[in-house]
Amino acid sequence: MEEREKSKPVVSVIIPVYNLENYLDTCLDSVGRQTYGDFEAIVVDDGSTDGSQAVALRHAERDARIVVISTVNQGAARARETGIRHAKGDYICFLDGDDVWDSRMLEKLVAAIGENGGYDIVCCNFKRVCKTYQAIYRESRTEDMEGLEFLEATLRHSIWVTLWGKLYRRELFNNGLNHYPLRLGQDTMINIQIACRLPRVHFIDYVGYDYV
């Protein structure tokens, strides 16, 4: 097998950032510590007015896998669109700039998405991290889903409807998928559209994402 081109990583990590100077160092440190290394991390600075861009650029200087794109402020939906347009990976993973990954996050998700003939989406559990407490949240439904089962579960909110905490096959975002800049429900709207593409979805009992 030919060696994979360095310009085409397996995973593209999309990190939208707006005025997260006090969180971004920790976030990007957790990306750099991943035990699975075949990724690119696309930091989209959405017109930050604090030191977020400088933090991101400092990490990019140390780690060639980190790419920084600066735009005018348009909101998280447009920032994610920008990241997806630049993504080169076979899979896409989202990470908010104020959140943190466990060091094995990508390793676990990439291993799982290739099981049983291959899945289109893999979902993991997450931990809510506050100043005074931490709490683990697990998916209440853990069996595989196919076709419109994912749509029904998303509409009922019987699974977590976030974009983060999941690994997606890149093709799911092709051909006219729309990102709606809503105050609430942006992630739900994306997952509804993805569900209509009849993905094969897998859940793993692993807490990989710290939601700060």
C-alpha positions as CSV (number, residue, x, y, z in Angstrom):
1,M,0.0,0.0,0.0
2,E,1.3,3.4,-0.9
3,E,2.2,5.7,2.0
4,R,-0.7,8.1,2.7
5,E,0.0,11.6,1.6
6,K,0.8,13.9,4.4
7,S,-1.6,16.5,3.0
8,K,-4.5,14.1,3.5
9,P,-5.0,13.1,7.1
10,V,-7.5,10.5,8.3
11,V,-9.4,13.0,10.5
12,S,-10.1,16.7,10.3
13,V,-10.8,18.3,13.6
14,I,-12.9,21.5,13.3
15,I,-12.5,24.0,16.2
16,P,-14.6,27.2,16.1
17,V,-13.3,29.9,18.4
18,Y,-14.6,33.2,19.5
19,N,-13.0,35.1,22.4
20,L,-11.8,32.0,24.2
21,E,-8.4,33.2,25.2
22,N,-8.7,31.8,28.7
23,Y,-9.7,28.3,27.5
24,L,-8.0,27.7,24.2
25,D,-4.6,26.7,25.5
26,T,-6.0,23.8,27.5
27,C,-8.2,22.8,24.5
28,L,-5.3,22.7,22.0
29,D,-3.0,21.0,24.5
30,S,-5.6,18.2,24.7
31,V,-5.5,17.9,20.9
32,G,-1.8,17.8,20.8
33,R,-1.7,15.0,23.3
34,Q,-3.8,12.6,21.3
35,T,-2.5,9.1,21.1
36,Y,-3.8,8.9,17.5
37,G,-1.7,11.3,15.4
38,D,-3.1,11.2,11.8
39,F,-5.2,14.3,12.0
40,E,-5.3,18.0,11.1
41,A,-6.9,20.5,13.6
42,I,-8.5,23.4,11.8
43,V,-8.9,26.3,14.3
44,V,-11.4,28.9,12.8
45,D,-10.9,32.2,14.7
46,D,-14.4,33.8,14.2
47,G,-13.3,37.4,14.5
48,S,-12.1,37.2,18.1
49,T,-11.3,40.5,19.8
50,D,-9.2,39.0,22.6
51,G,-6.0,37.0,22.4
52,S,-7.5,33.8,21.0
53,Q,-5.8,34.1,17.6
54,A,-2.4,34.6,19.2
55,V,-2.9,31.5,21.3
56,A,-3.9,29.4,18.3
57,L,-1.0,30.7,16.2
58,R,1.4,29.8,19.0
59,H,0.2,26.2,19.0
60,A,0.3,26.1,15.2
61,E,4.0,27.1,15.3
62,R,4.7,24.1,17.6
63,D,2.5,21.6,15.8
64,A,2.3,21.5,12.0
65,R,-1.0,19.5,12.3
66,I,-2.7,22.7,13.6
67,V,-4.0,25.2,11.0
68,V,-5.4,28.6,11.9
69,I,-8.0,30.3,9.7
70,S,-9.2,33.8,10.6
71,T,-12.5,35.2,9.5
72,V,-14.8,38.1,10.3
73,N,-17.3,37.3,13.1
74,Q,-20.2,35.3,11.6
75,G,-21.0,32.9,14.4
76,A,-20.3,29.2,15.1
77,A,-22.4,27.9,12.3
78,R,-20.4,29.8,9.6
79,A,-17.1,29.0,11.4
80,R,-17.9,25.3,11.2
81,E,-18.8,25.7,7.5
82,T,-15.4,27.4,6.9
83,G,-13.6,24.5,8.7
84,I,-15.4,21.9,6.7
85,R,-14.6,23.6,3.4
86,H,-10.9,23.4,4.3
87,A,-11.1,19.8,5.7
88,K,-9.0,17.2,3.9
89,G,-9.7,14.2,6.1
90,D,-11.8,11.1,5.5
91,Y,-13.6,11.9,8.8
92,I,-14.7,15.0,10.6
93,C,-14.7,15.6,14.4
94,F,-15.9,18.8,16.1
95,L,-14.4,20.3,19.3
96,D,-15.5,23.6,20.8
97,G,-12.6,25.9,21.7
98,D,-13.5,25.9,25.4
99,D,-13.8,22.2,25.8
100,V,-11.2,19.4,26.3
101,W,-10.5,15.9,24.9
102,D,-9.3,12.8,26.7
103,S,-5.9,11.8,25.3
104,R,-7.4,8.7,23.6
105,M,-10.5,10.4,22.1
106,L,-9.4,10.1,18.4
107,E,-7.9,6.7,18.9
108,K,-11.1,5.3,20.3
109,L,-13.4,6.9,17.7
110,V,-11.3,6.0,14.7
111,A,-11.0,2.3,15.9
112,A,-14.7,2.1,16.4
113,I,-15.8,3.6,13.1
114,G,-14.0,0.9,11.2
115,E,-15.6,-2.0,13.0
116,N,-18.2,-4.4,11.5
117,G,-17.7,-3.2,8.0
118,G,-17.5,0.4,8.9
119,Y,-19.9,3.0,10.4
120,D,-20.8,6.5,9.3
121,I,-21.0,8.0,12.8
122,V,-19.5,7.0,16.1
123,C,-20.7,8.6,19.3
124,C,-19.1,8.6,22.7
125,N,-20.1,9.8,26.2
126,F,-19.1,13.1,27.8
127,K,-18.3,14.7,31.1
128,R,-19.8,18.0,32.2
129,V,-17.1,20.0,33.9
130,C,-18.1,23.0,36.2
131,K,-16.2,24.9,38.8
132,T,-17.9,23.1,41.6
133,Y,-18.6,19.6,40.2
134,Q,-18.1,17.1,37.4
135,A,-20.7,14.7,36.1
136,I,-20.6,12.0,33.5
137,Y,-23.4,11.7,30.9
138,R,-23.9,8.5,29.0
139,E,-26.1,7.8,26.1
140,S,-29.3,6.1,27.2
141,R,-29.4,4.1,23.9
142,T,-26.3,2.2,23.0
143,E,-27.4,-0.3,20.3
144,D,-26.4,0.5,16.7
145,M,-28.8,2.6,14.5
146,E,-29.4,2.5,10.8
147,G,-31.4,4.7,8.4
148,L,-34.1,6.8,9.9
149,E,-33.6,5.4,13.5
150,F,-31.0,8.2,13.9
151,L,-33.5,10.8,12.7
152,E,-36.2,9.6,15.1
153,A,-33.8,9.5,18.0
154,T,-32.5,13.0,17.1
155,L,-36.0,14.5,16.9
156,R,-37.0,12.9,20.2
157,H,-33.8,14.0,21.8
158,S,-33.4,10.4,23.1
159,I,-29.7,10.7,22.2
160,W,-27.3,13.6,22.5
161,V,-27.9,15.9,19.5
162,T,-24.5,17.7,19.7
163,L,-22.0,17.7,16.9
164,W,-19.2,17.4,19.4
165,G,-18.5,14.0,20.9
166,K,-18.9,12.3,17.5
167,L,-16.8,11.2,14.6
168,Y,-18.5,11.6,11.2
169,R,-17.7,10.3,7.7
170,R,-16.7,13.3,5.6
171,E,-19.2,12.6,2.8
172,L,-22.1,13.2,5.2
173,F,-21.4,17.0,4.9
174,N,-21.4,17.1,1.1
175,N,-24.0,18.1,-1.4
176,G,-26.0,21.0,0.1
177,L,-26.0,20.4,3.8
178,N,-27.1,23.7,5.4
179,H,-25.7,25.3,8.6
180,Y,-28.4,27.4,10.2
181,P,-27.0,30.3,12.5
182,L,-29.6,29.8,15.2
183,R,-29.4,30.9,18.8
184,L,-30.3,27.4,19.9
185,G,-30.5,24.1,18.0
186,Q,-27.7,24.5,15.4
187,D,-26.3,21.0,16.1
188,T,-29.8,19.5,16.0
189,M,-30.5,20.9,12.6
190,I,-27.3,19.5,11.2
191,N,-27.9,16.1,12.7
192,I,-31.4,16.1,11.3
193,Q,-30.1,16.7,7.8
194,I,-27.4,14.0,8.3
195,A,-29.9,11.6,9.5
196,C,-31.9,11.9,6.3
197,R,-28.8,10.5,4.5
198,L,-29.4,7.2,6.3
199,P,-26.1,6.8,8.2
200,R,-25.0,3.8,10.1
201,V,-24.4,4.9,13.7
202,H,-22.4,3.2,16.5
203,F,-22.2,4.1,20.2
204,I,-19.2,3.4,22.4
205,D,-19.1,3.3,26.2
206,Y,-16.2,5.7,26.6
207,V,-16.1,9.2,28.2
208,G,-13.8,11.1,25.8
209,Y,-15.2,14.7,25.8
210,D,-15.1,17.2,28.6
211,Y,-17.9,19.8,28.1
212,V,-16.7,22.8,30.1
